[in-house]
Amino acid sequence: MSSINDNSIGRAEIPNGSGAFPATTLSGRTLLILIGVAVILYVGQEVFVPLALALLLTFTLAPIVSFLRKRYVPKIAAVLLAVATAFLVIAVFGFVVAGQVANLADNIPTYQRNIVAKVHALSEAGSGNGVLEHLSKVVERIGAEMQDTAKESKEDASPQSSRRDPMPVEIVTRSNPVATLGNFILPLISPFATAGLVIVLVIFMLLEREELRDRFIRLVGLGDLHRTTAALQDAGKRVGKYLLMQLVVNALYALPISIGLWVLGIPNAILWGLLTLVLRFVPYIGPVIGMILPLFLALAIAPGWSLVAWVAGLFIVTELLSNNVVEPWLYGSHTGLSPLAIIVSAIFWSWLWGPVGLMLSTPLTVCLVVLGRYVPQFSFLDVLLGNEPVLQMHEKLYQRLLAGDPNEATDNAEDFLEDEDLIDYYEKVGLPALQLGEQDRQRGVMTDAQITLLTATTQTLIGNLAEIAIEEEEEPEDDADEADTNRSGERVGEPLLPDGTGRGVLCIGGRGAMDDAVASMIGQVLTIQGATVAQSDHTAINGRTINLLRLAEIDTVLIAFLNSGSKAHARQAVRRLKRQKPSLRVGIVMTGLEGQPASPVAAADIDADFVVTTITDAVRNALTDAQAVEIKAVKRIGRTRESKTTPLVA
C-alpha cells in the first residue's frame, strides 16, 4: 500500500565542465565519511533529533508563513501564529491519544476471554489430524529431557559436601528522597523539554530563514551560487510540499477510517484513526502497521471472524480510494524516491533514532537524494535512492540484449510504442543500442558467443514487434492537415514517409551479424510503408554468393553498415550488385558509432545511388522514384611494354 506518488520532480541537469554528467562513483573516502556521519547521528541523537524535527517543521510551516506574509501580516506575528497553531494541534492530538490509550489499557482484561477462546479453537482445528498435538508433545519431551540432562550434569559436577540449602539473603536499600523524586520527574520532564526546544528552534528558524539560507550558501556554495540555490529550492519544494500536502491526504484518510471503525463497534475508534494519520507518513509500511492493531482488536472483542473481515475490507477500500482518487486530485508533490529506498530508509532511520526516525525517514531521505543530485561527490545517493532511470533507453536495451532477455526488451519497447511509432523506436533506441554493441566489438571486449547471443536476441525482439508493425501497416493514412503529427499529436518537422506499394526492396547487412539486425529493422519499417521486402544476410554480397541473389523484382537494395570505416567494402558491394543488374538502385546506410559522427562518404565515391546515416532517410530514399546511377569505369594505369625483336643475322 502506497501513500505517495513516486514520480519525481524534473531532474536538475547540472553537467560538469565538459558538458557531460559527472561520473557516479563511491570512493573509500566518501564511504568513511558516511559511516562517520551515521555514528555521530547515533551517538548525538539527543541533539540531532530535536534539530531534525525543527528543520522539517520549518519546511512545513514556511509556506504558511509566506502565505500570511503575502496577506500583509507582520513577520513576527505570522511566525508566531503559524507555530502556535501547529503546536496547538499537536498538543490536542497528544492529549486525545493519551486518553484513548488509557481507556484501551483499562479494557484489555475484558478482551482476554475472546483471545483465549480463539486460540483454543485454532488449536482444536489443527489437532484433528494430530499434527499440532504431536509437535507440541515432541517439543515438551525434548525440553524435559534437556532439563533432566542439565540437572544430572550439575549434580555430578558438584561435590556432595557443597550441597546445602541456600541461605536466604535480603537486600535492603536506603532510598534517597531526592533521587527518588528525580527518577520519577525526569522521565516526565524530558518530552516537554524536547518539545519546548523544538518550538524555540522552529520560531527562530522561521524568523531568520533568509539569514540561515545566506549563511548556508556562504559556507558550502559560494563558488556555485546557481547549484546551491537550485538545491535549496528543490529540497524546500520536495520536503515542504510533501509534508504539508501529505498531512491533508492523511487526514482525509483517517476520517473515514475512524467513522467506519466506530460504526463497526471497534473500541477507541478515534485512537486508531489518529494512529493511521501519523503512520501514513511512512509510505508502504505505515498503512500496514496502522491496520494490524485494529484487526487484532477486532479479533479480541468478537467471538467470530466476520468483524475481522469487515475491518480489513474497510482499510483496503479506503487505501485504494486514497491512492487512486484523493492523492492524484489533491497534490502533485513527489518525493523522487524509489519504493525500495523508502522501505530501506525506514529501517535505517528507525534503527538510528527509534520511532522518531521512522516518522522522519522519508523527508530525511529526500534531503539525501537532493544532496546527491547537486553534489557530485554524493551522486551515488541519487542513483541508489532516487526513482529516476539510471540508464538511458538504448543503454537499457543493450544490456537486455547482452543478457539474452528479449521478453523484457519487448515489454520496454511496447511501453515506448504507446506514444511513438516503430520507426521512432528503431531510430532512437534500437539503432543506438546496436551502435554500442559495434563499439564494444571493435574494442575487442565481446566474444563471438556474446555477439551471436546479442544478434539472436535482437532478431527475436524484431520478430516480437512484427505484430505492432502489422497494426501500423493497417492504420488508415492521416489527412494532409494531420500529416505532420505523430501519435501524441505533436508536430514533427519532417514529412511523412512515402508509400512503398509496388516497390521491391532488398535489405542486406554489410559486414556482420549486427549489420544484419539493422537491415532487419529497416526492412520491417519498409514493410509498414507497403513495400515488398526481401532479406539477406551479410554473406550474400561476397564474390561467391552474390550470383544467388534474386534481383529480378527488386528495385532498390539497402546495405547497412554500423562501422563507418567500411567505405571500401561498401564500394565493392555496390559494384557487384550493379554488375548483376545495371538498373538497380543501391543505397548505403552507414550510421557510425555511438558518440561519434559518421565518416562522410559521398555516394559518387562508391557508385551508390545514396548514402544516409539514419533509418528514416534510408526508407525515404529507398522508396523514391529515381534513375539508377551507372558505375564508373575503373581506370587501370599500367606500363606499356615495347616488343623488342632481334634482327636476323645474314
C-alpha positions, -999 to 999 in steps of 0.1 A, spaced: 0 0 0 15 32 -10 6 66 3 26 88 -21 31 93 -57 67 82 -66 71 102 -98 98 128 -91 101 164 -99 121 171 -130 158 162 -127 180 192 -125 206 188 -152 239 201 -138 266 189 -162 302 193 -155 326 214 -173 329 191 -203 292 191 -209 286 156 -196 272 144 -163 298 136 -136 307 100 -131 288 83 -103 314 67 -80 316 56 -44 351 62 -32 365 48 1 368 83 15 332 90 8 322 57 24 342 65 55 325 99 57 291 83 56 300 58 83 313 86 105 282 107 100 260 77 109 280 72 141 277 108 150 240 109 144 236 78 166 257 90 195 243 125 194 207 117 188 196 137 218 209 168 200 201 159 164 166 146 168 152 179 180 172 197 153 158 174 126 123 178 139 126 216 140 141 217 105 113 196 90 86 216 108 103 247 94 100 233 59 63 225 66 54 259 81 74 280 57 46 280 30 21 290 57 43 319 68 48 330 33 10 329 27 4 351 57 32 375 47 16 380 13 -16 390 32 4 418 49 7 401 82 38 412 101 67 387 100 68 381 138 30 377 140 29 354 110 56 332 125 41 331 160 6 324 146 18 295 124 39 280 152 12 284 178 -14 268 155 8 239 146 18 230 182 -17 235 195 -29 209 170 0 186 181 -9 191 218 -45 183 212 -35 153 192 -13 141 221 -39 145 248 -66 127 227 -42 98 220 -32 96 257 -68 94 268 -76 68 243 -46 47 253 -56 49 289 -91 37 281 -78 9 260 -55 -3 288 -84 -4 312 -104 -26 288 -77 -51 279 -86 -77 306 -121 -79 292 -107 -90 258 -86 -119 272 -115 -143 272 -122 -140 234 -85 -142 226 -81 -174 246 -112 -189 231 -100 -182 195 -66 -197 204 -83 -229 217 -105 -230 186 -74 -228 163 -57 -255 184 -87 -278 182 -90 -272 145 -53 -281 140 -54 -311 163 -79 -330 143 -52 -346 122 -29 -348 152 -1 -327 137 -2 -298 162 -7 -322 191 22 -344 180 45 -314 175 37 -300 209 44 -333 226 77 -336 208 87 -301 219 77 -308 255 96 -341 256 128 -325 242 125 -297 267 120 -322 296 150 -343 285 172 -312 283 162 -301 318 169 -336 332 203 -338 315 213 -304 327 202 -313 363 222 -346 363 254 -330 349 252 -303 375 247 -328 404 277 -349 391 300 -319 389 293 -306 424 307 -324 455 283 -338 480 296 -316 507 287 -285 488 250 -295 485 235 -272 511 203 -253 512 208 -218 501 207 -192 528 180 -165 524 195 -131 516 176 -99 520 189 -68 502 180 -36 520 184 -3 501 183 31 516 163 53 494 173 89 489 142 111 486 158 135 462 170 106 439 135 90 440 119 123 431 144 128 403 138 93 389 101 100 389 101 135 375 129 134 349 111 109 325 81 132 326 100 164 320 122 151 291 94 150 264 82 185 274 118 198 274 123 184 239 90 199 227 100 233 241 134 231 225 118 222 191 93 251 194 121 276 201 142 263 172 112 264 148 104 300 157 140 312 152 145 292 120 113 308 106 123 343 117 159 340 103 151 318 73 167 342 48 197 347 71 202 310 75 199 305 38 226 331 31 249 316 57 245 282 42 253 294 8 284 313 21 295 281 39 292 255 12 282 270 -21 297 304 -27 317 291 -56 285 279 -74 255 300 -64 233 285 -92 237 250 -80 234 258 -43 202 279 -49 187 251 -70 195 226 -43 178 247 -16 148 253 -37 145 217 -47 148 205 -10 123 230 2 98 222 -25 101 185 -21 101 183 17 77 212 25 50 203 -1 53 166 7 48 171 45 21 197 42 0 180 15 6 145 29 -9 158 61 -41 168 43 -42 134 25 -37 115 57 -64 135 74 -88 127 46 -77 90 50 -81 89 88 -116 104 89 -134 76 71 -113 50 90 -124 65 123 -161 67 113 -160 32 98 -144 16 129 -169 34 151 -198 21 130 -184 -14 132 -182 -12 170 -144 -12 174 -134 5 207 -113 36 207 -120 43 170 -106 78 174 -73 64 185 -69 41 155 -79 69 131 -52 92 146 -27 64 146 -33 58 108 -30 95 102 5 95 117 17 62 104 8 70 68 38 94 68 58 62 65 49 50 29 42 13 23 50 2 59 29 28 78 -6 18 65 1 -19 72 11 -11 108 -19 11 112 -42 -17 101 -27 -45 122 -38 -31 157 -75 -26 148 -75 -61 132 -61 -75 164 -87 -57 185 -115 -69 162 -102 -104 168 -103 -98 206 -137 -83 210 -159 -105 188 -163 -143 191 -165 -148 153 -144 -138 124 -168 -116 104 -157 -84 122 -121 -90 113 -131 -93 76 -151 -61 78 -122 -42 93 -98 -55 67 -122 -45 39 -126 -10 54 -88 -4 53 -83 -19 19 -111 1 2 -101 33 19 -64 28 9 -74 21 -27 -96 53 -29 -69 74 -13 -42 62 -36 -62 63 -69 -86 93 -62 -76 115 -34 -38 118 -39 -38 124 -77 -66 150 -72 -51 169 -42 -14 172 -46 14 168 -70 43 168 -46 66 140 -52 94 125 -32 115 112 -60 124 81 -40 121 45 -53 98 22 -33 127 0 -22 146 31 -10 116 42 11 115 8 29 152 6 34 154 42 47 126 35 71 145 5 85 178 26 87 163 56 104 142 36 129 174 17 139 192 50 142 166 71 161 138 47 170 101 56 164 110 93 157 134 82 130 107 60 115 84 90 112 112 112 97 126 86 74 110 98 42 118 135 44 153 129 57 160 105 28 146 131 4 172 155 17 199 129 10 186 125 -26 187 162 -31 223 162 -18 233 135 -42 216 153 -71 236 185 -67 269 175 -50 290 153 -74 308 135 -46 275 121 -33 258 115 -67 256 78 -58 229 86 -33 206 98 -61 214 66 -81 207 43 -51 177 61 -36 161 81 -64 135 68 -88 149 84 -119 160 59 -146 198 55 -143 202 41 -178 190 56 -210 166 36 -230 191 24 -256 216 15 -228 189 -5 -211 181 -23 -243 217 -30 -250 220 -45 -215 190 -67 -221 203 -78 -255 236 -88 -239 218 -107 -212 197 -126 -239 164 -114 -225 141 -105 -254 110 -105 -232 119 -76 -210 132 -58 -241 99 -63 -258 80 -50 -228 101 -18 -227 96 -14 -264 58 -18 -261 58 9 -234 77 32 -257 54 24 -287 23 35 -268 32 71 -278 56 67 -306 59 49 -340 80 19 -346 105 38 -368 110 62 -338 118 33 -316 143 19 -340 158 53 -346 161 64 -310 166 31 -292 173 1 -314 199 16 -336 219 33 -308 218 0 -288 234 -18 -317 259 10 -321 270 3 -285 275 -33 -295 295 -25 -325 317 -2 -304 324 -29 -279 331 -54 -308 357 -30 -322 372 -26 -288 376 -64 -286 356 -68 -254 329 -90 -269 334 -127 -277 319 -145 -306 294 -162 -283 283 -128 -270 279 -114 -305 258 -144 -315 236 -141 -284 231 -103 -289 222 -106 -326 199 -135 -320 181 -117 -292 178 -86 -314 162 -107 -342 138 -122 -316 129 -87 -305 123 -76 -340 101 -106 -346 81 -98 -314 74 -63 -327 61 -77 -360 25 -76 -347 29 -39 -339 43 -34 -374 12 -51 -389 -11 -28 -368 8 3 -381 6 -10 -416 -32 -14 -413 -38 20 -399 -55 45 -423 -34 73 -436 -39 107 -420 -53 136 -438 -30 162 -453 -36 186 -424 -25 159 -399 4 147 -419 29 164 -397 17 150 -364 27 118 -346 5 97 -323 8 120 -294 -4 149 -315 29 168 -315 41 185 -347 71 170 -364 94 188 -388 98 161 -414 72 150 -439 56 115 -438 75 86 -454 64 78 -490 42 50 -499 61 18 -509 33 0 -526 45 -18 -557 82 -14 -549 106 -42 -541 134 -36 -517 162 -59 -506 178 -53 -472 213 -67 -466 237 -65 -437 271 -50 -446 298 -69 -428 285 -88 -398 255 -101 -378 248 -68 -361 246 -52 -396 220 -79 -404 200 -68 -374 200 -32 -386 189 -44 -420 160 -63 -404 148 -31 -386 149 -12 -419 130 -40 -436 103 -40 -410 98 -3 -414 96 -6 -452 70 -33 -448 49 -9 -428 51 15 -458 37 -12 -481 69 -22 -499 77 -58 -508 108 -65 -487 133 -93 -491 160 -100 -465 196 -114 -469 225 -116 -445 259 -101 -450 274 -133 -466 251 -128 -496 272 -100 -511 306 -116 -513 320 -126 -546 310 -163 -544 273 -160 -534 262 -127 -550 250 -145 -581 225 -164 -560 205 -132 -552 172 -129 -570 172 -93 -582 146 -95 -609 117 -80 -589 140 -58 -567 141 -20 -574 164 -9 -546 190 -26 -524 198 -12 -490 231 -23 -474 235 -14 -437 269 -7 -420 274 1 -383 311 6 -390 316 40 -406 350 29 -418 336 4 -444 340 26 -475 360 1 -495 337 -28 -486 307 -7 -495 322 2 -529 328 -35 -537 293 -45 -527 277 -17 -548 297 -26 -579 290 -63 -576 252 -56 -573 251 -32 -602 270 -56 -624 242 -81 -618 215 -56 -626 226 -22 -640 191 -7 -634 193 -15 -597 194 14 -572 218 6 -543 219 27 -511 243 26 -482 232 31 -446 263 40 -427 254 51 -392 287 55 -373 293 46 -337 276 60 -305 290 94 -297 310 96 -329 298 112 -362 296 90 -392 325 93 -416 315 115 -445 311 92 -476 299 106 -509 277 85 -529 296 92 -561 328 79 -545 314 44 -541 290 45 -571 260 43 -547 227 60 -555 226 75 -520 244 73 -487 225 80 -455 231 78 -417 195 73 -404 168 47 -408 143 75 -418 165 87 -446 171 52 -457 134 44 -460 127 77 -477 154 73 -504 146 36 -509 110 44 -519 119 74 -541 115 71 -579 148 79 -594 171 65 -621 199 42 -610 235 56 -611 258 39 -635 290 26 -622 321 44 -634 347 26 -654 378 18 -634 409 34 -649 437 9 -650 471 25 -651 497 1 -665 532 3 -680 533 -2 -718 557 -28 -728 575 -24 -761 581 -56 -780 618 -60 -788 627 -80 -819 661 -95 -826 674 -87 -861 681 -116 -883 718 -122 -890 726 -129 -925 
